[in-house]
C-alpha cells in the first residue's frame, strides 16, 4: 500500500514538473470547407430574381439580388452576370393563366394573390421553378450559366414574454456581482426566410435548393428601420449561401505544447 502511494505521488510530481516546464503556443489555423454544390461546370452565375413578399417597407426581391451579386463578385470565382431582374411574379401569373384556361369559376379564372403577405401566398407561384423549358430558355439567353432564384419572405414579427437579462448589483460592502433577472417584455422585429434554388442553365433542371430562417427582435420602444434589419439578418445567412457555391475557410486557433 505504501509503495503504491509513493508511486502515485511520484507520478503526480512528474506531471506537475512537466507542466511547469512546458510552454504553450497558440497558433492560428484555417480549415477549408468543401462547397455543397459542384459548380465546376459553370463559369457564369445569374442571380435571376425572387418571388418575394412580407414587409412593404423593403423590396426583398431587388435587395436580395443586389446583395447576392455583390457578394459573389468578391467571394466567388464565378463571373456574375449583370442583367435586369426577371419579373417572376408576372411570368408565373401568365403561366397560371394558360394552365387554368377553361377551368374557370362563374366565367372568371382563379387569380393568384396580387400581394404576397404570408408564406401561403407564395405557394401558387412556386410552380414557376419547376418550369424546365422556361429556365432552359433563360439559360440559352445568358450562355448556360448557373441560375440562382427562389423565394424571400421578410415579414414583421412581434413576441411578448419573459426575457432573462443580466443586472449588476452591489452589496452593503460595495462588492459588485451580476445576477440574472427575468423581465416581461414586448418585443417586435422581423423574420427573414429565403429559399435559394440553384438551376442548371443548360438543362433548366433544379440542382439544389436550401431554405434558411433568421429572426431578430427589439424592445417595443426601439425604432429600427426595416432595411437595416433586413441587412442584419442577411449578414447572418450570407456565409451559408456562399458555402453552397465555393469552398470557404473557418478561422480558429490551436494550442501547441513545447
ZIMOQUI-V766117 format. One record per pair of residues at least 24 apart in sequence whose ideal C-beta (glycine too) atoms are under 8 Angstrom apart, sorted by sequence separation. I is the first residue (numbers start at 1). GAP is how many residues later the second one is. D is the distance in Angstrom with one decimal. If there is no record, write none. Layout:
# ZIMOQUI-V766117
I | GAP | D
I | GAP | D
This chain:
# ZIMOQUI-V766117
61 | 24 | 6.6
160 | 24 | 7.3
161 | 24 | 7.4
163 | 24 | 7.6
191 | 24 | 4.9
47 | 25 | 7.4
126 | 25 | 7.0
160 | 25 | 6.9
190 | 25 | 7.4
212 | 25 | 5.0
125 | 26 | 7.8
160 | 26 | 4.4
189 | 26 | 6.8
190 | 26 | 5.9
45 | 27 | 6.1
159 | 27 | 7.9
160 | 27 | 6.9
189 | 27 | 4.5
96 | 28 | 6.8
158 | 28 | 7.3
159 | 28 | 5.5
189 | 28 | 3.9
212 | 28 | 6.4
122 | 29 | 5.3
158 | 29 | 7.0
159 | 29 | 7.8
188 | 29 | 6.8
189 | 29 | 5.3
212 | 29 | 7.9
158 | 30 | 4.5
187 | 30 | 4.1
188 | 30 | 6.3
210 | 30 | 7.7
45 | 31 | 7.1
96 | 31 | 7.3
122 | 31 | 7.0
157 | 31 | 7.0
158 | 31 | 7.7
187 | 31 | 6.2
92 | 32 | 7.8
93 | 32 | 8.0
95 | 32 | 6.9
156 | 32 | 7.1
157 | 32 | 5.5
187 | 32 | 6.2
188 | 32 | 5.7
45 | 33 | 4.2
47 | 33 | 7.2
92 | 33 | 4.5
95 | 33 | 6.4
156 | 33 | 7.7
157 | 33 | 5.8
187 | 33 | 6.1
44 | 34 | 6.3
45 | 34 | 7.1
47 | 34 | 7.9
119 | 34 | 5.9
156 | 34 | 6.0
157 | 34 | 4.8
185 | 34 | 6.7
186 | 34 | 4.3
210 | 34 | 6.5
43 | 35 | 6.8
44 | 35 | 4.7
45 | 35 | 5.8
46 | 35 | 4.6
92 | 35 | 6.8
118 | 35 | 7.7
155 | 35 | 6.6
185 | 35 | 7.4
189 | 35 | 7.7
42 | 36 | 6.3
43 | 36 | 6.0
44 | 36 | 7.7
45 | 36 | 6.8
49 | 36 | 4.2
89 | 36 | 6.4
92 | 36 | 4.1
95 | 36 | 6.6
154 | 36 | 6.2
155 | 36 | 5.3
190 | 36 | 6.7
208 | 36 | 6.8
44 | 37 | 5.6
46 | 37 | 6.5
48 | 37 | 7.4
49 | 37 | 4.2
51 | 37 | 5.4
88 | 37 | 7.5
91 | 37 | 6.0
116 | 37 | 7.7
118 | 37 | 6.9
154 | 37 | 7.6
48 | 38 | 4.8
49 | 38 | 7.4
50 | 38 | 7.0
51 | 38 | 6.0
117 | 38 | 7.9
153 | 38 | 7.4
154 | 38 | 5.2
155 | 38 | 7.9
192 | 38 | 6.7
39 | 39 | 6.6
49 | 39 | 5.2
95 | 39 | 7.7
153 | 39 | 7.4
154 | 39 | 8.0
190 | 39 | 4.7
48 | 40 | 7.5
88 | 40 | 5.8
152 | 40 | 7.6
153 | 40 | 4.6
189 | 40 | 6.5
190 | 40 | 7.1
51 | 41 | 7.1
152 | 41 | 7.6
153 | 41 | 7.5
192 | 41 | 4.0
152 | 42 | 4.5
192 | 42 | 6.8
91 | 43 | 7.0
151 | 43 | 6.9
152 | 43 | 7.7
190 | 43 | 6.8
194 | 43 | 6.8
150 | 44 | 6.4
151 | 44 | 4.7
150 | 45 | 4.5
192 | 45 | 7.3
196 | 45 | 6.3
150 | 46 | 4.7
198 | 46 | 7.2
149 | 47 | 8.0
150 | 47 | 4.2
148 | 48 | 6.3
149 | 48 | 5.2
196 | 48 | 7.3
148 | 49 | 7.3
148 | 50 | 5.9
149 | 50 | 6.5
147 | 51 | 7.3
148 | 51 | 7.7
86 | 52 | 7.3
146 | 52 | 6.4
147 | 52 | 4.1
146 | 53 | 7.6
147 | 53 | 7.6
146 | 54 | 7.2
147 | 54 | 5.1
146 | 55 | 6.4
145 | 56 | 4.7
144 | 57 | 4.6
143 | 58 | 8.0
144 | 58 | 4.5
157 | 58 | 6.6
159 | 58 | 6.1
83 | 59 | 6.8
142 | 59 | 6.6
150 | 59 | 7.1
139 | 60 | 7.8
157 | 60 | 7.2
81 | 61 | 5.6
88 | 61 | 7.0
139 | 61 | 7.4
140 | 61 | 7.9
146 | 61 | 7.8
53 | 62 | 7.0
54 | 62 | 7.2
139 | 62 | 2.8
53 | 63 | 2.6
54 | 63 | 7.0
86 | 63 | 7.7
138 | 63 | 6.8
139 | 63 | 5.9
52 | 64 | 7.0
53 | 64 | 6.2
54 | 64 | 7.7
81 | 64 | 6.0
135 | 64 | 5.0
139 | 64 | 7.8
51 | 65 | 7.1
53 | 65 | 7.7
136 | 65 | 7.7
139 | 65 | 6.4
135 | 66 | 7.1
136 | 66 | 7.8
136 | 67 | 6.4
137 | 67 | 7.9
53 | 68 | 6.2
78 | 68 | 6.7
129 | 68 | 5.4
136 | 68 | 3.4
53 | 69 | 6.8
135 | 69 | 3.9
129 | 70 | 7.6
134 | 70 | 7.1
135 | 70 | 7.9
156 | 70 | 7.9
51 | 71 | 6.1
132 | 71 | 7.2
133 | 71 | 6.4
132 | 72 | 3.8
154 | 72 | 7.8
131 | 73 | 7.7
132 | 73 | 6.0
51 | 74 | 4.8
119 | 74 | 7.4
51 | 75 | 7.3
130 | 76 | 7.6
154 | 76 | 5.7
51 | 77 | 7.3
129 | 77 | 6.8
154 | 79 | 7.9
68 | 80 | 6.7
64 | 88 | 5.2
48 | 90 | 6.7
61 | 91 | 6.6
46 | 92 | 7.4
60 | 92 | 4.3
60 | 93 | 7.5
60 | 94 | 4.5
46 | 96 | 5.3
58 | 96 | 5.6
44 | 98 | 7.0
54 | 98 | 8.0
44 | 99 | 6.5
46 | 99 | 4.5
48 | 99 | 5.3
50 | 99 | 6.3
51 | 99 | 7.6
52 | 99 | 6.8
53 | 99 | 7.9
54 | 99 | 4.9
55 | 99 | 5.2
146 | 99 | 7.8
44 | 100 | 7.9
45 | 100 | 5.6
46 | 100 | 7.2
48 | 100 | 6.6
49 | 100 | 6.3
50 | 100 | 5.5
51 | 100 | 4.8
52 | 100 | 4.2
53 | 100 | 6.0
54 | 100 | 4.3
55 | 100 | 6.2
44 | 101 | 3.8
45 | 101 | 4.7
46 | 101 | 5.0
47 | 101 | 5.0
48 | 101 | 4.6
50 | 101 | 6.0
51 | 101 | 7.6
52 | 101 | 7.3
53 | 101 | 8.0
54 | 101 | 3.8
55 | 101 | 5.8
42 | 102 | 7.7
43 | 102 | 7.7
44 | 102 | 7.2
45 | 102 | 7.7
46 | 102 | 7.0
47 | 102 | 7.9
50 | 102 | 4.7
52 | 102 | 7.3
53 | 102 | 7.9
54 | 102 | 7.5
42 | 103 | 6.1
45 | 103 | 6.4
42 | 104 | 4.2
39 | 107 | 5.7
64 | 130 | 6.7
55 | 135 | 6.9
50 | 144 | 7.5
46 | 155 | 6.9
42 | 159 | 7.7
37 | 161 | 6.1
41 | 161 | 7.9
63 | 164 | 7.5
67 | 164 | 7.6
76 | 166 | 7.0
63 | 167 | 6.3
67 | 167 | 5.8
71 | 167 | 5.7
75 | 167 | 5.5
78 | 167 | 6.9
57 | 168 | 7.8
58 | 168 | 5.1
78 | 168 | 7.9
57 | 169 | 3.9
58 | 169 | 5.5
76 | 169 | 5.7
77 | 169 | 6.6
37 | 170 | 6.3
57 | 170 | 7.1
60 | 170 | 7.1
64 | 170 | 7.4
71 | 170 | 7.6
72 | 170 | 7.7
76 | 170 | 5.0
37 | 171 | 5.0
55 | 171 | 5.3
67 | 171 | 7.7
71 | 171 | 6.5
75 | 171 | 6.9
36 | 172 | 6.8
58 | 172 | 5.0
68 | 173 | 7.0
72 | 173 | 7.4
36 | 174 | 7.7
45 | 200 | 7.5
39 | 206 | 5.6
36 | 207 | 6.5
37 | 207 | 5.2
39 | 207 | 7.5
35 | 208 | 6.3
36 | 208 | 4.6
37 | 208 | 6.2
35 | 209 | 6.2
33 | 210 | 6.0
35 | 210 | 5.8
35 | 211 | 5.4
35 | 212 | 5.5
34 | 213 | 5.8
35 | 213 | 7.9
33 | 214 | 6.3
32 | 215 | 5.4
33 | 215 | 5.0
32 | 216 | 7.4
33 | 216 | 7.2
32 | 217 | 5.5
33 | 217 | 6.3
31 | 218 | 6.6
30 | 219 | 4.4
31 | 219 | 4.8
30 | 220 | 7.1
30 | 221 | 5.5
31 | 221 | 6.8
29 | 222 | 7.4
30 | 222 | 7.9
28 | 223 | 6.6
29 | 223 | 5.7
28 | 224 | 7.5
29 | 224 | 6.7
28 | 225 | 5.6
29 | 225 | 5.5
27 | 226 | 6.6
26 | 227 | 5.1
27 | 227 | 5.7
26 | 228 | 7.2
26 | 229 | 5.4
27 | 229 | 6.2
25 | 230 | 7.0
26 | 230 | 7.8
24 | 231 | 5.7
25 | 231 | 4.5
24 | 232 | 7.4
25 | 232 | 7.7
24 | 233 | 6.3
25 | 233 | 6.1
23 | 234 | 7.3
24 | 234 | 7.8
22 | 235 | 5.2
23 | 235 | 4.6
22 | 236 | 7.0
